[in-house]
Amino acid sequence: MLTTLYINPTEAGFVHIHQRIHIAISGTQRDSSAFFPKMPNQENSVAVVMVPFPAQGHLNQLLHLSRIVLSYGIPVHYVATPTHNRQAKIRAHGWDPVATANFHFHDCQVPPFLSPPPDPSSAIKFPSHLQPCFDACWHLCQPVTELLRMLSSQARKVIVIHDSMMGSVVQEVGSIANAESYTFHTVSAFSLFFYVWESIGKPEVNAEMPDEGDVPSLEGCFTKDFLEFIALQFQYLRDNAGIIYNTSKVIEGPYLELLGGIMRGKQHWALGPFNPVRIPGKNSSASRHFCLEWLDKQATNSVLYVSFGTTTAMDDEQIKELAIGLRKSNQKFIWVLRDADKGDVFNGEVRRPELPQGYEDSVKDTGLVVRDWAPQLEILAHPATGGFVSHCGWNSCMESITMGVPIGAWPMHSDQPRNAVLITKLLKVGIAVKDWERRDGTVTAPIVEDAVKRLMASKEGDEMRKRAAEVGGAVRQSVAEGEVSQKERDSFIAHITRK
């Protein structure tokens, strides 16, 4: 079953949601008009279809890219399972996708999949408990292909922007005459370059490179099952029409050039930052998260934000050491303490990580522990926030860079160790809290305390905040009219709407 939400503002300004249910019946012809509400002048239009990978840091990035495409007046179709569409919408921050004209969410059903809890004691911190959810993506191929064929009969051109981990889902794009696909890589250009460069034998490049010892190996970054999953998905990326990145030439220009040199025959666009660079003021919304009200009462740059994303599960010992270290630092902090996402975040109970007895009372004058979903972009944009202890997922890195907040790097898995190198050694907008070489050890309270003080209460931290503010200002400026990121966006839109 495929459910489409067609969102279109009426003259009165209200949003009407029309639901169409299409039941796939093998071997029969289907009337697309009964499924997809035809838009005015659609025969001459371009439709963009977003196909995200079902993990929060991936869902969020393509949701933000949808906002950018929508700003050019192009309709966007966001395709995922009902669970992941719901997750993306509920957790959206910085803008309201549901209230946006020409934004269509398509719910594609897949067979039930296991949704086990994360294992905080796992030797490899990669979220292997999500693998059943990832594997279920294979079943999206048929409904996505049906949607593309329906849209292709009504639009002049169908543009598919898909996560690099969803290659198998869009494998039929080449069979649709007026459709073309673009791969979106959710990692930094720096990380992707080294993945590709290593995979082709490390050829000589005409550019200054970091010392080889500064770039972590992939050991401990992924499980064997996920590496096999990546290899299978990448088989379907050869025929795409181009590559998209959530980054800016302002921060990763050299590595974007290197990628263009070793991935020839493809056009590359750095369209980032995807996230909004300006957040609505506190009076623009009737309902604000309580942590933002707390931040309003704090001094500028005085609060450390601590969050390890949606795929990290810490064991009790590490949580205790982090808690003690934060308290002993005597610095203001907001700590988002929640377990890693399950494959279906709406199904079943969630482990509540334990803190030392009486901890929250003991830090009530300095710290705030948030147990639910936190509006990260708004927190980072708040003037009271002066630092961010992060796992260095690329989505979090881009949000922090954009808002000019320095990072205490604590990588866990995937591309995070290499992102941490970009943040600390190349951009110099962060410090290392945990070195990847010591990934198997516990970060003790004294190490946490020292890192927090370096970031928040030292001359080194002040200089890093100044540097982060300069880089953030340059990234925000890059999306202004006539600037480098805006030119990239204009170029991409001109390309996909060409006749």
C-alpha positions in Angstrom: 0.0 0.0 0.0 1.2 3.5 -0.9 -0.3 6.5 0.8 0.3 10.0 -0.5 -0.3 13.2 1.4 -0.9 16.1 -1.0 -0.4 19.4 0.7 -1.6 22.5 -1.0 -2.7 25.9 0.6 -6.2 27.1 -0.2 -7.0 30.7 -0.9 -7.9 31.1 2.7 -4.4 30.1 3.7 -5.3 26.9 5.3 -3.7 23.5 4.5 -5.9 20.8 3.1 -4.5 17.3 3.2 -5.9 14.9 0.5 -5.2 11.3 1.1 -5.1 8.8 -1.7 -4.6 5.2 -1.2 -3.2 3.1 -3.9 -3.2 -0.7 -3.6 -0.7 -2.4 -5.9 -2.3 -5.2 -7.9 0.3 -7.2 -9.8 -0.2 -7.3 -13.6 -3.0 -4.8 -13.8 -3.1 -1.3 -15.2 -3.6 1.5 -12.7 -5.1 5.0 -13.2 -2.5 7.4 -11.9 -5.1 10.2 -11.5 -6.8 8.1 -8.8 -3.5 8.0 -6.9 -1.7 11.3 -7.5 -3.6 14.6 -7.6 -2.6 16.4 -10.8 -1.1 19.8 -10.3 -1.7 22.8 -12.6 0.5 22.9 -15.7 2.3 19.8 -14.5 2.9 18.6 -18.1 5.5 21.4 -18.3 6.9 21.0 -14.8 9.8 19.3 -13.1 9.1 17.1 -10.1 11.8 16.2 -7.6 11.6 13.0 -5.6 13.7 12.6 -2.4 14.6 9.1 -1.3 16.3 9.2 2.1 18.0 6.4 4.1 15.9 5.5 7.2 18.2 6.9 9.9 17.7 10.3 11.5 20.9 12.0 10.3 20.0 11.0 6.7 16.2 11.7 6.9 16.9 15.2 8.2 19.4 16.2 5.6 17.2 15.4 2.6 14.3 17.0 4.4 16.3 20.2 4.7 17.4 19.9 1.0 13.7 19.7 0.2 13.2 23.2 1.6 15.9 24.5 -0.7 14.4 22.9 -3.8 10.9 24.1 -2.7 12.2 27.7 -2.5 12.6 27.6 -6.3 8.9 26.7 -6.8 9.6 23.1 -7.7 7.3 20.4 -6.1 9.1 17.9 -3.9 8.0 14.3 -3.2 9.6 12.8 0.0 9.4 9.0 -0.1 9.9 6.7 2.9 8.1 4.2 5.1 5.2 5.6 7.2 7.3 5.3 10.3 10.2 7.3 8.9 8.0 9.9 7.3 6.4 10.4 10.7 9.8 10.5 12.4 11.2 13.1 9.9 8.2 15.4 10.3 8.0 15.2 14.1 11.7 15.9 14.5 12.0 18.7 11.8 13.4 21.9 13.3 14.1 25.4 11.9 11.0 25.2 9.5 7.7 23.4 9.2 7.6 21.1 6.2 3.9 20.1 6.8 2.8 23.7 6.2 4.8 24.1 3.0 3.0 24.2 -0.4 4.0 21.7 -3.0 5.5 19.3 -0.4 4.2 15.7 -0.8 5.0 12.9 1.7 4.6 9.4 0.3 4.2 6.5 2.7 5.6 3.3 1.1 4.8 0.1 3.0 7.5 -2.5 3.6 7.1 -5.9 5.4 7.4 -5.8 9.2 11.0 -5.7 10.3 12.7 -6.4 13.7 13.3 -3.3 15.8 15.6 -4.5 18.6 17.0 -2.1 21.2 20.6 -0.9 20.9 23.4 -2.7 22.7 25.4 -0.2 24.8 28.1 -2.8 25.6 28.9 -3.7 21.9 32.6 -3.7 21.1 31.8 -1.8 17.8 29.6 1.2 18.4 28.1 1.2 15.0 24.3 0.7 15.5 24.1 -2.9 14.3 20.6 -3.2 15.8 19.3 -1.0 12.9 20.4 -3.5 10.2 17.0 -5.2 9.9 15.5 -1.7 9.2 18.2 -1.1 6.6 17.6 -4.4 5.0 13.9 -3.7 4.7 14.7 -0.8 2.3 15.1 -3.3 -0.5 11.3 -3.6 -0.5 10.9 0.1 -1.3 12.1 -0.5 -4.9 8.7 -1.5 -6.3 6.5 1.2 -4.8 9.2 3.9 -5.5 9.4 2.7 -9.1 5.6 2.9 -9.4 5.6 6.4 -8.1 8.3 7.5 -10.5 6.4 6.1 -13.5 3.2 7.8 -12.4 5.0 11.2 -12.0 6.8 10.7 -15.3 3.5 10.5 -17.1 2.4 13.9 -15.7 5.7 15.9 -15.4 8.1 16.9 -18.2 11.0 15.6 -16.1 11.4 13.6 -12.9 14.5 14.3 -10.8 15.4 11.7 -8.2 17.7 12.7 -5.4 18.6 9.6 -3.3 20.8 8.8 -0.4 23.9 6.9 -1.5 22.7 4.0 0.7 19.5 3.7 -1.3 20.9 2.9 -4.7 19.0 -0.4 -5.0 15.7 1.4 -4.4 16.1 3.7 -7.4 17.7 1.1 -9.7 14.9 1.4 -12.3 15.3 5.2 -12.9 17.3 4.4 -16.0 14.3 2.7 -17.6 12.2 5.9 -17.4 12.9 8.1 -20.3 12.3 11.5 -18.7 13.8 10.6 -15.3 17.4 11.1 -14.0 19.0 10.4 -10.6 21.4 12.3 -8.4 23.3 10.6 -5.6 23.5 12.5 -2.3 26.4 11.6 0.0 25.6 12.4 3.6 29.2 12.5 4.7 31.8 15.3 4.5 33.7 15.7 1.2 36.9 15.1 3.3 35.6 11.7 4.5 34.2 10.7 1.1 37.4 11.6 -0.7 39.5 9.3 1.5 37.0 6.5 1.2 37.1 6.7 -2.6 40.9 7.5 -2.8 41.7 4.4 -0.7 39.3 2.2 -2.7 41.1 3.0 -6.0 44.6 2.4 -4.7 45.6 5.8 -3.4 46.7 7.3 -6.7 49.0 10.4 -6.8 47.0 13.7 -6.5 48.2 17.2 -7.3 47.3 18.6 -3.9 48.6 19.0 -0.4 47.4 16.1 1.7 47.2 15.5 5.5 49.8 13.2 7.0 48.6 9.7 6.4 48.7 9.1 10.2 46.2 11.9 10.7 43.5 10.1 8.8 42.0 7.2 10.8 41.5 3.8 9.3 38.1 2.3 8.9 38.8 -0.3 11.6 36.0 -0.2 14.2 33.9 2.1 12.1 31.4 -0.4 10.7 30.1 -3.9 11.1 30.8 -6.5 8.5 27.1 -6.7 7.6 26.9 -3.0 6.9 30.1 -3.0 4.8 28.4 -5.6 2.7 25.3 -3.5 2.5 27.3 -0.5 1.4 29.0 -2.5 -1.3 25.7 -3.7 -2.7 24.2 -0.3 -2.7 27.2 1.3 -4.5 26.8 -1.1 -7.4 23.7 0.9 -8.4 25.4 4.4 -8.4 27.3 4.1 -11.6 24.6 5.5 -13.9 23.6 8.6 -11.8 23.7 12.0 -13.4 25.6 13.8 -10.7 26.6 14.0 -7.1 25.3 16.3 -4.3 26.9 17.2 -1.0 25.7 18.9 2.1 28.8 21.1 2.4 30.2 24.4 1.2 33.2 25.3 -0.9 34.0 27.7 1.9 35.0 24.9 4.2 35.7 21.9 1.9 36.7 23.4 -1.4 40.0 21.5 -1.8 38.4 18.1 -1.2 35.5 18.9 -3.5 38.1 19.6 -6.2 39.9 16.3 -5.4 36.6 14.4 -5.6 35.9 15.9 -9.0 39.3 14.8 -10.1 39.0 11.2 -9.2 35.2 10.8 -9.9 35.3 12.1 -13.5 32.4 12.2 -15.8 30.1 13.3 -13.0 28.9 16.8 -12.1 29.3 17.7 -8.5 27.3 20.3 -6.5 28.0 21.5 -3.0 24.6 22.8 -2.0 25.1 23.1 1.7 24.5 24.1 4.3 21.1 22.3 4.0 19.9 23.4 7.4 18.4 26.9 7.8 21.0 29.4 8.6 18.6 31.8 10.4 16.3 30.5 13.1 13.0 32.2 13.8 13.0 34.4 16.9 11.6 33.3 20.3 8.4 35.2 19.8 7.5 33.5 16.5 6.3 30.3 18.1 3.8 29.7 20.8 5.4 26.4 21.9 9.2 26.3 22.6 11.1 23.5 24.1 11.8 24.1 27.8 15.5 24.0 27.3 15.3 27.1 25.1 13.5 28.9 27.9 16.4 27.9 30.2 19.0 29.1 27.7 17.3 32.5 27.5 18.4 33.0 31.2 22.0 32.2 30.6 24.9 34.5 29.6 26.3 34.6 26.0 28.6 31.6 25.2 28.3 30.2 28.7 26.5 26.9 28.0 28.0 23.7 26.7 25.6 21.5 24.6 26.3 17.8 25.0 24.6 15.4 22.5 25.8 12.2 20.8 23.2 11.9 18.1 20.6 9.3 17.4 22.8 6.2 16.9 24.9 6.2 20.0 24.2 4.0 23.1 26.6 4.6 26.0 27.0 2.0 28.8 26.3 2.9 32.4 30.0 3.3 33.3 30.6 5.8 30.5 27.5 7.8 31.4 28.6 8.0 35.0 32.1 9.3 34.1 30.6 11.8 31.7 28.2 13.0 34.4 30.9 13.4 37.0 33.2 15.2 34.6 30.5 17.7 33.6 29.7 18.4 37.2 33.3 18.9 38.3 33.9 21.3 35.4 31.6 23.8 37.0 30.4 24.9 33.5 26.8 25.4 32.5 25.5 22.6 30.3 22.6 21.0 28.5 23.0 17.3 28.2 20.7 15.3 25.9 20.7 11.9 27.5 18.7 9.4 25.6 19.2 6.0 24.1 20.0 5.4 20.4 17.0 5.2 18.0 15.5 1.8 17.2 14.5 1.0 13.6 11.0 2.0 14.5 11.2 4.8 17.1 7.5 4.6 17.8 7.4 0.9 18.7 8.1 -0.5 22.2 9.8 0.8 25.3 13.1 2.8 25.3 15.9 2.3 27.8 16.2 5.2 30.2 20.0 5.7 30.8 20.8 5.8 34.5 22.5 8.7 36.2 24.2 8.7 39.6 21.7 8.9 42.4 20.7 12.5 43.1 22.7 13.8 40.1 20.1 16.1 38.5 19.5 17.8 41.9 23.2 18.2 42.4 23.6 20.2 39.1 20.3 22.0 39.1 22.0 25.4 39.3 24.4 24.6 36.4 23.1 21.9 34.2 20.0 20.7 32.5 19.4 17.0 31.5 17.1 16.5 28.5 15.6 13.1 28.2 13.4 13.6 25.1 14.0 14.9 21.6 15.9 18.2 21.7 15.7 21.0 19.0 19.4 20.8 18.2 19.5 23.5 15.5 17.8 26.0 17.8 20.1 25.2 20.7 23.2 25.7 18.6 21.8 28.9 17.2 21.1 30.3 20.7 23.6 33.0 21.8 24.0 31.3 25.2 25.5 28.2 23.6 29.3 28.4 23.4 30.4 24.8 22.8 29.2 21.4 21.6 30.5 18.0 22.7 29.5 15.9 19.8 29.9 12.5 18.1 30.8 14.4 14.9 28.1 13.0 12.7 28.2 15.2 9.6 24.7 16.6 10.1 25.7 17.8 13.6 29.0 19.1 12.3 27.3 21.2 9.6 24.8 22.6 12.0 27.5 23.5 14.5 29.8 25.0 11.9 26.9 27.0 10.5 26.0 28.4 13.8 29.6 29.2 14.7 29.9 26.8 17.7 33.2 25.0 18.4 33.1 21.3 18.9 34.5 18.9 21.4 35.0 15.8 19.2 34.0 12.4 20.6 33.6 10.2 17.5 31.8 6.8 17.8 31.6 5.1 14.4 31.1 5.4 10.6 32.5 8.7 9.1 32.7 10.3 12.6 36.4 9.7 13.2 37.4 11.3 9.9 34.9 14.2 10.4 36.6 14.8 13.8 40.0 15.2 12.0 38.4 17.8 9.6 37.0 19.7 12.6 40.0 19.7 14.9 43.1 19.6 12.6 42.0 21.2 9.3 39.2 23.7 10.1 40.5 24.2 13.6 37.1 24.7 15.1 37.2 22.0 17.7 39.3 20.0 20.1 39.5 16.2 20.6 37.8 14.9 23.7 38.4 11.2 22.8 41.0 10.1 20.3 39.9 7.4 17.9 43.0 5.4 18.8 41.6 5.0 22.3 38.1 4.1 21.1 37.9 1.0 23.2 38.6 2.8 26.5 36.3 4.7 28.8 36.6 8.5 28.8 37.1 9.2 32.5 35.7 12.0 34.5 39.0 13.9 34.7 39.4 13.7 30.9 35.9 15.1 30.5 36.5 17.8 33.0 39.7 18.9 31.4 38.2 18.9 27.9 35.1 20.9 29.0 37.3 23.5 30.7 39.6 23.8 27.6 36.5 24.4 25.4 34.5 26.6 27.7 36.9 28.3 30.2 40.3 28.9 28.7 42.1 31.2 26.3 42.3 28.3 23.9 38.5 28.0 24.0 38.0 31.7 23.5 40.2 31.7 20.4 38.4 28.6 19.1 35.1 30.3 19.6 36.4 33.3 17.6 37.6 31.0 14.8 34.3 29.1 14.8 32.3 32.4 14.6 34.4 33.5 11.6 33.9 30.2 9.8 30.2 30.1 10.7 29.8 33.7 9.4 31.5 32.8 6.1 29.3 29.7 5.7 26.1 31.7 6.4 27.3 34.4 4.0 27.9 31.7 1.3 24.1 31.3 0.8 23.5 35.0 0.2 22.6 36.1 -3.4 25.6 35.9 -5.6 27.8 34.0 -3.1 29.4 30.6 -3.7 26.8 28.2 -2.2 23.9 30.2 -3.7 25.6 30.0 -7.1 25.9 26.2 -6.6 22.2 26.0 -5.9 21.3 28.1 -8.8 23.5 26.0 -11.1 21.9 22.8 -9.9 18.4 24.0 -10.3 19.2 25.4 -13.8 20.7 22.0 -14.7 17.7 19.8 -13.5 15.1 22.2 -15.1 16.9 22.4 -18.5 14.9 21.6 -21.6 
